[in-house]
């Protein structure tokens, strides 16, 4: 039995952080054993909010792929490509934009999320709605074209992202109804339990917030960042009785990255006032460094042969374009264009 096509992507943000690793990449590695996976770097999507910040775009795209490969995305099992290398996606985007009502786009939560990003970028804390460019308005349709060009049957999402996928299902259904065809799948969500990994300051982890720990950070940098982690704010001295449930960041990292025996030890010693927060964070830094050492070493080795990495992207782009062209042949026939 043929595997179903699964489609997912990431914006070209540059080097990825531990939130990406826990929230997306560990899941992607597992999914490539079960599905025919198409994983793309969304460089066109990046332009919707960073159209005037492209100086590092090419390197950012390569950094994303380096992190994917280092974390276990296998080009022999999955198709890895840049969105902009598959021109059929742009063609499909145009055709889908012709049949998509404006109000579908305007109410889509994907667009609302992107508007928030634009507001944050401009430092606007007011309730004013920023001026939205045409590309950003079309973001949900381009997202649908990403999935539908590969005729994706499955899209991995968290529960909070279900609404993001619904517009793609609506557009696929509308296309099939208008042109009297069953060409497009209505892609089903592959629900994933995404652990929330906060930044060292207790806020959402993100590159733009300067609170992230990169997958590719060296040991010293990781240790310095871990020492900035918010802990139990009620503890004033090392021997004060601690409250792991009130430790805002560090203990939560232990629960994700440490083994159960270590977590239990930390919990007991903290409550008994037998370990200070600084010592606790030093141990945590060592645990994270040990866990990511093989990934970081693999990334270093990959970066020594960028020609090979570019070949992987190039071959993935050809494979994705071939898959998209099969879809577009049927689309053009259905539309009579």
C-alpha positions as CSV (number, residue, x, y, z in Angstrom):
1,X,0.0,0.0,0.0
2,X,1.4,3.4,-1.0
3,X,2.1,5.9,1.8
4,X,-0.1,9.0,2.0
5,X,1.5,12.3,1.2
6,X,2.2,14.4,4.3
7,X,3.2,18.1,3.9
8,X,4.7,20.5,6.5
9,X,7.0,23.4,6.4
10,X,8.9,26.1,8.4
11,X,9.6,29.7,7.7
12,X,13.2,30.5,6.8
13,X,14.1,31.9,10.2
14,X,17.7,30.8,10.3
15,X,19.2,28.6,13.1
16,X,16.4,26.7,14.9
17,X,16.0,26.6,18.7
18,X,15.1,23.9,21.2
19,X,11.4,24.8,20.9
20,X,11.5,23.8,17.2
21,X,13.3,20.6,18.1
22,X,10.7,19.5,20.8
23,X,7.7,21.0,19.0
24,X,8.3,19.9,15.4
25,X,11.5,18.1,14.5
26,X,11.2,15.1,16.9
27,X,7.7,14.5,15.4
28,X,8.8,15.0,11.8
29,X,11.5,12.3,12.3
30,X,8.9,9.8,13.4
31,X,6.4,10.7,10.7
32,X,8.9,10.0,7.9
33,X,8.7,6.3,8.7
34,X,4.9,6.3,8.2
35,X,4.2,8.8,5.4
36,X,5.6,10.1,2.2
37,X,6.8,13.4,3.7
38,X,7.3,16.7,2.0
39,X,9.2,19.1,4.2
40,X,9.8,22.6,2.8
41,X,11.5,25.8,3.9
42,X,8.9,28.5,3.4
43,X,11.0,31.3,2.0
44,X,8.1,33.0,0.1
45,X,6.1,33.0,3.4
46,X,9.0,34.8,5.1
47,X,8.7,37.7,2.7
48,X,5.1,38.4,3.8
49,X,6.5,40.1,6.9
50,X,10.2,40.5,6.2
51,X,10.1,41.6,2.6
52,X,12.7,44.3,3.4
53,X,15.0,42.1,5.5
54,X,16.4,39.7,3.0
55,X,20.2,40.2,3.4
56,X,20.5,36.9,5.3
57,X,17.7,35.0,3.7
58,X,19.8,32.6,1.7
59,X,21.9,31.7,4.7
60,X,18.9,31.4,6.9
61,X,17.4,28.9,4.5
62,X,20.5,26.8,4.6
63,X,20.7,27.0,8.4
64,X,17.2,25.6,8.7
65,X,18.0,22.6,6.4
66,X,21.3,22.0,8.3
67,X,19.3,21.8,11.6
68,X,16.8,19.4,10.0
69,X,19.4,17.1,8.7
70,X,21.4,17.1,12.0
71,X,18.2,16.3,13.9
72,X,17.4,13.3,11.8
73,X,15.3,14.4,8.8
74,X,16.6,11.8,6.2
75,X,16.6,12.9,2.5
76,X,16.3,9.2,1.6
77,X,13.0,9.1,3.4
78,X,11.7,12.6,3.0
79,X,11.6,15.3,0.3
80,X,13.4,18.4,1.5
81,X,13.1,21.6,-0.6
82,X,12.8,25.3,-0.7
83,X,9.3,26.5,-1.4
84,X,10.6,29.0,-4.0
85,X,12.1,26.2,-6.1
86,X,8.7,24.7,-6.8
87,X,7.1,27.2,-9.2
88,X,4.0,25.1,-9.5
89,X,3.1,26.3,-6.0
90,X,3.0,29.9,-7.2
91,X,0.9,28.9,-10.2
92,X,-1.6,27.0,-8.0
93,X,-1.7,29.9,-5.6
94,X,-2.9,32.2,-8.4
95,X,-5.6,29.8,-9.5
96,X,-6.8,29.2,-6.0
97,X,-6.9,32.9,-5.3
98,X,-9.5,33.2,-8.1
99,X,-12.0,31.0,-6.3
100,X,-11.4,31.9,-2.7
101,X,-13.8,34.5,-1.2
102,X,-12.3,37.5,0.5
103,X,-14.1,36.9,3.8
104,X,-12.5,33.4,4.1
105,X,-9.1,34.9,4.0
106,X,-9.9,37.8,6.3
107,X,-11.3,35.6,9.1
108,X,-8.5,32.9,8.8
109,X,-6.5,32.7,12.1
110,X,-3.3,32.2,10.1
111,X,-3.7,35.7,8.7
112,X,-4.5,37.1,12.2
113,X,-1.4,35.5,13.6
114,X,0.8,37.0,10.8
115,X,-0.7,40.4,11.5
116,X,0.4,40.0,15.1
117,X,3.9,39.3,13.9
118,X,3.8,42.4,11.8
119,X,2.6,44.5,14.8
120,X,5.4,43.1,17.0
121,X,8.0,43.8,14.3
122,X,6.9,47.4,14.2
123,X,6.8,47.7,18.0
124,X,3.1,48.6,17.9
125,X,1.3,47.9,21.2
126,X,-1.9,49.7,20.2
127,X,-5.1,48.1,19.0
128,X,-4.5,49.6,15.5
129,X,-4.6,47.2,12.7
130,X,-1.3,47.6,10.7
131,X,-1.4,48.1,6.9
132,X,-1.5,44.6,5.4
133,X,0.3,44.0,2.2
134,X,-1.2,42.0,-0.6
135,X,1.2,39.1,0.0
136,X,0.3,38.8,3.6
137,X,-3.4,38.9,2.8
138,X,-2.9,36.0,0.5
139,X,-0.9,34.0,3.1
140,X,-3.6,31.5,3.8
141,X,-4.1,30.8,0.1
142,X,-0.4,30.3,-0.4
143,X,-0.3,28.0,2.6
144,X,-3.1,26.0,1.0
145,X,-1.2,25.9,-2.3
146,X,1.8,24.5,-0.4
147,X,-0.3,21.5,0.7
148,X,-2.5,21.1,-2.3
149,X,0.4,21.2,-4.8
150,X,1.6,17.9,-3.3
151,X,-2.0,16.8,-2.9
152,X,-1.3,16.4,0.7
153,X,-3.6,14.0,2.5
154,X,-2.1,14.6,6.0
155,X,-0.8,17.7,7.8
156,X,0.8,17.5,11.2
157,X,-0.7,20.2,13.5
158,X,-1.3,20.9,17.2
159,X,-4.8,21.3,18.6
160,X,-4.5,25.1,18.5
161,X,-3.6,24.9,14.8
162,X,-6.7,23.0,13.6
163,X,-8.4,26.2,12.4
164,X,-5.4,27.0,10.3
165,X,-5.9,23.8,8.3
166,X,-9.6,24.3,7.8
167,X,-9.3,27.0,5.1
168,X,-7.2,24.5,3.0
169,X,-10.0,21.9,3.4
170,X,-12.6,24.5,2.4
171,X,-10.6,25.6,-0.7
172,X,-10.0,22.0,-1.8
173,X,-13.7,21.3,-1.4
174,X,-14.7,24.4,-3.3
175,X,-12.3,23.7,-6.2
176,X,-13.6,20.1,-6.5
177,X,-17.2,21.4,-6.5
178,X,-16.7,24.3,-9.0
179,X,-14.8,22.2,-11.5
180,X,-16.8,18.9,-10.9
181,X,-13.8,16.9,-9.9
182,X,-12.4,14.9,-7.0
183,X,-8.9,16.0,-7.7
184,X,-7.9,17.3,-4.3
185,X,-7.8,15.6,-1.0
186,X,-9.3,17.4,1.9
187,X,-6.2,17.2,4.0
188,X,-6.7,15.6,7.4
189,X,-4.9,16.9,10.5
190,X,-2.3,14.6,12.1
191,X,-2.7,15.8,15.7
192,X,0.5,16.0,17.7
193,X,1.1,16.7,21.3
194,X,3.5,19.6,21.2
195,X,5.3,20.3,24.5
196,X,5.5,24.0,25.3
197,X,9.1,25.0,25.8
198,X,9.3,28.5,27.2
199,X,12.3,30.8,26.6
200,X,14.8,31.4,29.4
201,X,12.8,34.4,30.5
202,X,9.6,32.4,30.9
203,X,8.0,33.9,27.8
204,X,7.3,32.1,24.5
205,X,10.7,31.0,23.0
206,X,11.6,32.9,19.9
207,X,14.6,34.2,18.0
208,X,13.1,37.7,17.9
209,X,12.6,37.7,21.7
210,X,16.3,36.9,22.3
211,X,15.3,34.2,24.8
212,X,16.0,31.1,22.9
213,X,18.6,28.3,23.0
214,X,19.7,27.3,19.6
215,X,20.1,23.6,18.6
216,X,23.5,24.6,17.2
217,X,24.7,26.6,20.2
218,X,28.1,25.5,21.6
219,X,28.4,24.2,25.1
220,X,29.6,27.4,26.7
221,X,26.8,29.5,25.0
222,X,24.2,27.0,26.2
223,X,25.5,27.0,29.7
224,X,25.4,30.8,29.8
225,X,21.8,30.9,28.5
226,X,20.7,28.2,31.0
227,X,22.1,30.3,33.9
228,X,19.6,33.1,32.8
229,X,16.6,30.7,33.3
230,X,13.9,32.0,35.6
231,X,13.5,29.7,38.6
232,X,11.4,29.9,41.8
233,X,11.1,33.6,42.5
234,X,10.1,33.0,46.1
235,X,13.6,31.6,47.0
236,X,16.0,34.2,48.4
237,X,18.7,31.9,49.7
238,X,20.2,28.6,48.7
239,X,18.9,26.7,51.7
240,X,15.3,28.1,51.4
241,X,12.7,25.4,50.8
242,X,12.0,25.3,47.1
243,X,8.8,24.8,45.1
244,X,9.5,23.0,41.8
245,X,5.9,23.6,40.7
246,X,6.7,27.4,40.9
247,X,10.0,27.1,39.1
248,X,9.0,28.9,35.9
249,X,11.6,27.5,33.4
250,X,14.5,25.5,34.8
251,X,12.5,22.6,36.4
252,X,10.2,22.4,33.3
253,X,13.4,21.9,31.2
254,X,14.4,19.1,33.6
255,X,11.0,17.4,33.0
256,X,11.6,17.5,29.3
257,X,15.3,16.7,28.9
258,X,16.3,14.8,32.0
259,X,15.6,11.1,33.0
260,X,13.0,10.4,35.6
261,X,15.5,9.5,38.3
262,X,17.2,12.9,37.9
263,X,13.9,14.8,37.9
264,X,12.9,13.0,41.1
265,X,16.2,13.9,42.7
266,X,16.0,17.5,41.7
267,X,12.4,17.7,43.0
268,X,13.3,16.2,46.4
269,X,16.4,18.2,47.0
270,X,14.8,21.5,45.9
271,X,11.9,21.0,48.3
272,X,14.3,20.2,51.1
273,X,16.5,23.2,50.4
274,X,19.4,21.0,49.6
275,X,20.3,22.5,46.3
276,X,20.5,26.1,45.1
277,X,19.1,27.4,41.9
278,X,22.5,28.2,40.5
279,X,23.8,24.6,41.1
280,X,20.5,23.3,39.6
281,X,21.0,25.3,36.4
282,X,24.6,24.2,36.1
283,X,23.6,20.6,36.1
284,X,20.8,21.4,33.7
285,X,23.2,22.9,31.2
286,X,25.4,19.8,31.3
287,X,22.3,17.6,30.7
288,X,21.2,19.6,27.7
289,X,24.7,19.8,26.3
290,X,25.1,16.0,26.6
291,X,21.7,15.4,24.9
292,X,22.5,17.7,21.9
293,X,26.2,16.8,21.5
294,X,25.6,14.2,18.7
295,X,23.2,16.5,16.9
296,X,25.7,19.4,17.1
297,X,28.6,17.3,15.9
298,X,26.6,16.0,13.0
299,X,25.7,19.6,12.0
300,X,29.3,20.6,12.1
301,X,30.2,17.7,9.8
302,X,27.4,18.6,7.4
303,X,28.5,22.3,7.3
304,X,31.9,21.2,6.1
305,X,30.3,19.9,2.9
306,X,27.8,22.5,1.8
307,X,27.9,21.3,-1.7
308,X,26.3,18.0,-0.6
309,X,23.7,19.9,1.4
310,X,22.8,22.0,-1.6
311,X,22.6,18.8,-3.7
312,X,20.1,17.4,-1.2
313,X,18.0,20.6,-1.5
314,X,18.3,20.6,-5.3
315,X,17.3,17.0,-5.7
316,X,14.4,17.5,-3.2
317,X,13.2,20.5,-5.2
318,X,13.2,18.4,-8.4
319,X,11.2,15.7,-6.7
320,X,8.8,18.2,-5.2
321,X,8.4,20.0,-8.5
322,X,7.7,16.6,-10.3
323,X,5.0,15.8,-7.7
324,X,3.5,19.3,-8.0
325,X,3.5,19.1,-11.8
326,X,1.5,15.9,-11.7
327,X,-1.1,17.8,-9.7
328,X,-1.0,20.9,-12.0
329,X,-1.6,18.9,-15.1
330,X,-4.9,17.8,-13.6
331,X,-5.6,21.3,-12.3
332,X,-5.1,22.9,-15.7
333,X,-7.3,20.3,-17.3
334,X,-10.0,20.8,-14.8
335,X,-9.9,24.6,-15.2
336,X,-9.5,24.4,-19.0
337,X,-6.6,26.8,-18.9
